[in-house]
Amino acid sequence: MLDVRRLRLLRELQLRGTLASVAAALHQSPSSVSQQLSLLEQEVGVQLLRKVGRRVQLTPQAEILVEHTSAVLERLEQAESDLAASLAEATGTFRLAVFQSAALALMPTTLSILEAEHPRLRVTMTQREPESALHETWAREFDLVIAEKYPGHSPPWHAELDAVDLTTDEVRLAVPPSGSPLREITTIAQAADAPWVMEPPGVASRHFAEQACRLAGFEPDVRYETADLQAQVSLIESGHAVALLPDLLWLNREPPVALHDLEGRPRRTIFTSARRASAQSPGVVATRRALSRAVAAHPA
């Protein structure tokens, strides 16, 4: 009988690429991980790893084992979920990943609901960009992720994850409210010579904003890059930049910047994603319900 713990180490190595990364993720030493994988090689009687420079690479036989390991782990997680669901109470630690604007707008109400109705559920929240958070949820580092998708940009797809839409919000052009020549801008085309603030490359909002500018006939002058949307708002409010911002930012407060509708009134979709094997567990179900109630209490 193969050791599931050792098989999991092999799968983690495929996901993370290096023994050091596996060791750090699982709070073990690299030598311990290496030793366990050597024992797994002895158990199966074939070579599973080969050295390529300073790294190790999985052999075709190791890839076969990883494919089966993924199915085994998914089935074990399904068993845990079914067992937990039979108890009907959300308990234990629940790991949630969320991007900034959703954390600011939705999490205070969501956490209040969960604390009142599921006092034995310990929720931990980590801010992550959706692209990386989806991968980390697939890799079992989080139980649920709140993610986003913009028109014309789909996040990475993982077969083991589901996706449940939570809400949508409109994306608008944000310009200084007064005291700056930039306040006269009302369309993207008029912002061709303006300084822009955007999130770093590689995230959905940056891709959407750049494409919107290019469709308007220019390459944006991105002078400021920050993933902190509060910092973006400050730069716009003080007259230093313009940006495309989603309406969720203004939940429960008046916008301190001037907002202008875009052509076609594009909307961002906010959704939650969990591993299908644990989607019916009490923690996932309770958190999704609390999030939906938070949205209903503050509709976009």
C-alpha positions as CSV (number, residue, x, y, z in Angstrom):
1,M,0.0,0.0,0.0
2,L,1.5,3.4,-1.0
3,D,1.9,6.0,1.6
4,V,-0.6,8.9,0.9
5,R,1.6,11.4,2.8
6,R,4.6,10.7,0.6
7,L,2.4,10.8,-2.5
8,R,1.2,14.2,-1.5
9,L,4.8,15.4,-1.3
10,L,5.3,14.2,-4.9
11,R,2.2,16.2,-6.0
12,E,3.4,19.3,-4.1
13,L,6.7,19.0,-5.8
14,Q,4.9,19.1,-9.2
15,L,2.9,22.1,-8.1
16,R,5.7,24.1,-6.5
17,G,8.8,23.1,-8.6
18,T,11.5,22.8,-5.9
19,L,12.1,20.8,-2.7
20,A,12.7,24.0,-0.8
21,S,9.3,25.4,-1.8
22,V,7.6,22.1,-0.8
23,A,9.4,22.1,2.5
24,A,8.4,25.7,3.3
25,A,4.7,25.1,2.3
26,L,4.4,22.0,4.5
27,H,6.7,23.3,7.4
28,Q,9.2,20.6,6.9
29,S,13.0,20.6,6.2
30,P,14.2,20.1,2.6
31,S,16.2,17.0,3.8
32,S,13.0,15.5,5.3
33,V,11.1,16.0,2.1
34,S,14.0,14.5,0.1
35,Q,14.2,11.5,2.4
36,Q,10.4,10.8,2.2
37,L,10.5,11.0,-1.6
38,S,13.5,8.6,-1.6
39,L,11.4,6.1,0.5
40,L,8.6,6.5,-2.0
41,E,10.9,5.6,-4.8
42,Q,11.9,2.5,-2.9
43,E,8.2,1.6,-2.3
44,V,7.3,1.8,-6.0
45,G,10.6,0.4,-7.3
46,V,11.1,3.0,-10.1
47,Q,12.9,6.3,-10.4
48,L,10.6,9.2,-9.7
49,L,13.0,12.2,-9.7
50,R,15.9,13.2,-11.9
51,K,18.3,16.1,-11.5
52,V,18.2,18.9,-14.0
53,G,20.8,21.5,-13.1
54,R,20.1,22.5,-9.5
55,R,16.5,21.4,-9.7
56,V,14.7,18.0,-9.7
57,Q,12.2,17.0,-12.4
58,L,9.5,14.4,-12.2
59,T,9.9,11.3,-14.4
60,P,6.9,10.1,-16.5
61,Q,6.3,7.4,-13.9
62,A,6.1,10.1,-11.2
63,E,3.6,12.1,-13.3
64,I,1.4,9.0,-13.4
65,L,1.5,8.7,-9.6
66,V,0.7,12.4,-9.3
67,E,-2.4,12.1,-11.5
68,H,-3.7,9.3,-9.3
69,T,-2.7,11.2,-6.1
70,S,-4.8,14.2,-7.1
71,A,-7.8,11.9,-7.5
72,V,-7.1,10.2,-4.1
73,L,-6.7,13.6,-2.3
74,E,-9.9,14.9,-3.9
75,R,-11.8,11.8,-2.8
76,L,-10.4,12.1,0.8
77,E,-11.4,15.7,0.9
78,Q,-14.9,14.8,-0.3
79,A,-15.1,12.3,2.5
80,E,-14.1,15.0,5.0
81,S,-16.7,17.3,3.5
82,D,-19.4,14.7,3.7
83,L,-18.6,13.9,7.3
84,A,-18.5,17.6,8.2
85,A,-21.8,18.2,6.4
86,S,-23.4,15.5,8.4
87,L,-22.7,17.5,11.6
88,A,-24.4,20.6,10.1
89,E,-22.3,23.0,12.1
90,A,-19.5,25.1,10.7
91,T,-16.5,24.6,13.1
92,G,-12.7,24.7,13.0
93,T,-10.5,27.1,11.0
94,F,-11.7,28.4,7.6
95,R,-9.1,29.9,5.3
96,L,-10.4,32.7,3.1
97,A,-8.5,34.6,0.3
98,V,-9.9,37.9,-0.9
99,F,-8.8,40.9,-3.0
100,Q,-8.6,44.3,-1.5
101,S,-11.8,46.1,-2.7
102,A,-13.9,43.0,-1.7
103,A,-12.2,42.9,1.7
104,L,-13.0,46.5,2.3
105,A,-16.6,46.4,1.2
106,L,-17.9,43.0,2.1
107,M,-15.8,41.4,4.8
108,P,-16.8,43.5,7.9
109,T,-20.5,42.5,7.4
110,T,-19.6,39.0,6.4
111,L,-17.5,38.4,9.5
112,S,-20.1,39.9,11.8
113,I,-22.7,37.4,10.4
114,L,-20.4,34.5,10.8
115,E,-19.4,35.4,14.3
116,A,-23.0,35.7,15.3
117,E,-24.3,32.6,13.7
118,H,-21.3,30.3,13.6
119,P,-19.3,31.2,16.7
120,R,-17.2,28.0,16.5
121,L,-15.9,28.8,13.0
122,R,-12.6,30.5,13.1
123,V,-12.2,32.5,9.9
124,T,-8.7,33.7,8.7
125,M,-8.5,36.2,5.9
126,T,-5.6,36.8,3.6
127,Q,-5.4,39.5,0.9
128,R,-4.4,37.9,-2.4
129,E,-4.7,38.9,-6.0
130,P,-7.3,36.6,-7.6
131,E,-4.9,35.0,-10.1
132,S,-2.6,33.7,-7.4
133,A,-5.4,33.0,-4.9
134,L,-7.2,30.7,-7.3
135,H,-4.1,28.6,-7.8
136,E,-3.4,28.5,-4.0
137,T,-7.0,27.4,-3.4
138,W,-6.6,24.6,-5.9
139,A,-3.3,23.7,-4.1
140,R,-5.3,23.5,-0.8
141,E,-3.8,26.6,0.9
142,F,-7.2,28.2,1.1
143,D,-10.8,26.9,1.5
144,L,-12.5,29.7,-0.4
145,V,-11.4,32.6,-2.6
146,I,-13.3,35.7,-3.5
147,A,-12.1,36.5,-7.1
148,E,-13.0,38.9,-9.9
149,K,-13.2,38.8,-13.7
150,Y,-13.4,41.8,-16.1
151,P,-15.0,41.9,-19.5
152,G,-12.6,40.3,-22.0
153,H,-10.4,38.8,-19.3
154,S,-10.9,35.4,-17.8
155,P,-8.9,34.2,-14.7
156,P,-6.9,31.0,-14.9
157,W,-9.2,27.9,-15.0
158,H,-8.7,24.9,-12.6
159,A,-10.8,21.9,-13.2
160,E,-11.1,21.0,-9.5
161,L,-12.6,24.4,-8.6
162,D,-16.1,25.6,-8.9
163,A,-17.2,29.2,-9.5
164,V,-20.3,30.9,-8.0
165,D,-21.1,34.5,-9.0
166,L,-21.6,36.8,-6.1
167,T,-22.3,40.2,-7.6
168,T,-21.3,42.6,-10.3
169,D,-20.3,46.3,-10.2
170,E,-19.7,48.9,-12.8
171,V,-16.3,50.2,-13.8
172,R,-16.0,53.9,-14.4
173,L,-13.4,56.5,-15.3
174,A,-12.2,58.3,-12.1
175,V,-10.7,61.8,-12.4
176,P,-9.9,64.6,-9.8
177,P,-12.9,66.3,-8.5
178,S,-11.4,69.8,-8.7
179,G,-8.2,71.8,-8.6
180,S,-6.5,70.0,-11.6
181,P,-6.7,70.2,-15.4
182,L,-7.4,66.5,-15.3
183,R,-10.9,67.3,-13.9
184,E,-12.0,68.3,-17.4
185,I,-11.6,64.7,-18.7
186,T,-14.8,62.8,-19.1
187,T,-13.9,60.0,-21.5
188,I,-11.1,57.6,-21.9
189,A,-10.1,59.1,-25.3
190,Q,-9.7,62.5,-23.6
191,A,-7.2,60.9,-21.2
192,A,-4.7,60.0,-23.9
193,D,-2.1,62.5,-22.5
194,A,-3.0,62.1,-18.9
195,P,-0.9,60.3,-16.2
196,W,-2.6,57.0,-15.2
197,V,-2.4,54.9,-12.0
198,M,-3.0,51.2,-12.5
199,E,-2.4,48.0,-10.7
200,P,0.8,46.1,-11.5
201,P,0.9,44.0,-14.8
202,G,-0.5,40.5,-14.7
203,V,-3.8,41.2,-13.0
204,A,-7.3,41.5,-14.6
205,S,-7.9,45.2,-13.8
206,R,-4.6,46.2,-15.4
207,H,-5.4,44.1,-18.6
208,F,-8.9,45.6,-18.8
209,A,-7.6,49.2,-18.3
210,E,-4.8,48.9,-20.9
211,Q,-7.2,47.3,-23.5
212,A,-9.7,50.1,-22.9
213,C,-7.0,52.7,-23.6
214,R,-5.7,50.9,-26.7
215,L,-9.3,50.6,-28.1
216,A,-9.5,54.3,-27.6
217,G,-6.4,54.7,-29.8
218,F,-3.5,55.3,-27.4
219,E,-1.1,53.6,-25.1
220,P,-1.6,54.8,-21.5
221,D,1.1,56.7,-19.7
222,V,1.2,54.6,-16.5
223,R,3.2,56.7,-14.2
224,Y,2.0,55.1,-11.0
225,E,1.6,51.4,-10.2
226,T,0.1,50.2,-7.0
227,A,-2.2,47.3,-6.0
228,D,-3.5,49.5,-3.2
229,L,-6.8,51.0,-4.5
230,Q,-6.9,53.4,-1.6
231,A,-3.6,54.8,-2.7
232,Q,-4.9,55.0,-6.3
233,V,-7.9,57.0,-5.0
234,S,-5.6,59.4,-3.1
235,L,-3.5,60.0,-6.3
236,I,-6.6,60.8,-8.3
237,E,-8.2,62.9,-5.5
238,S,-5.0,65.0,-5.2
239,G,-5.0,65.7,-9.0
240,H,-2.0,63.5,-10.0
241,A,-3.7,60.8,-12.1
242,V,-6.8,59.2,-13.6
243,A,-7.9,55.6,-13.4
244,L,-10.6,53.0,-14.1
245,L,-12.1,52.0,-10.8
246,P,-15.0,49.6,-9.8
247,D,-18.0,50.8,-7.9
248,L,-17.5,48.4,-5.0
249,L,-14.9,50.9,-3.7
250,W,-17.7,53.4,-2.9
251,L,-19.8,51.0,-0.8
252,N,-21.0,52.9,2.3
253,R,-19.2,56.1,1.4
254,E,-19.3,59.0,-1.1
255,P,-16.7,58.9,-3.8
256,P,-14.0,61.5,-3.2
257,V,-13.3,61.6,-7.0
258,A,-15.4,62.5,-10.1
259,L,-16.8,59.4,-11.9
260,H,-17.8,59.1,-15.5
261,D,-19.6,56.2,-17.2
262,L,-17.7,54.3,-19.9
263,E,-19.1,53.4,-23.3
264,G,-21.2,50.2,-23.0
265,R,-21.3,50.5,-19.1
266,P,-18.9,47.5,-18.5
267,R,-19.3,45.6,-15.3
268,R,-16.9,43.5,-13.3
269,T,-18.1,40.1,-12.0
270,I,-17.2,39.1,-8.4
271,F,-17.4,35.4,-7.7
272,T,-16.3,32.8,-5.1
273,S,-14.4,29.6,-5.9
274,A,-13.9,26.5,-3.8
275,R,-12.7,23.0,-4.5
276,R,-15.6,21.0,-5.8
277,A,-14.9,18.2,-3.3
278,S,-15.4,20.6,-0.3
279,A,-18.1,22.9,-1.8
280,Q,-20.8,21.5,0.4
281,S,-18.8,21.6,3.6
282,P,-20.5,23.7,6.4
283,G,-17.7,26.3,6.3
284,V,-17.9,26.9,2.6
285,V,-21.7,26.9,2.6
286,A,-21.9,29.3,5.7
287,T,-19.3,31.7,4.3
288,R,-21.0,31.9,0.9
289,R,-24.4,32.6,2.5
290,A,-22.9,35.3,4.7
291,L,-21.2,36.9,1.7
292,S,-24.5,36.9,-0.3
293,R,-26.3,38.5,2.7
294,A,-23.5,41.2,2.9
295,V,-24.0,41.9,-0.8
296,A,-27.8,42.1,-0.4
297,A,-27.4,44.5,2.5
298,H,-25.3,46.8,0.3
299,P,-26.3,46.2,-3.3
300,A,-23.9,47.5,-6.0
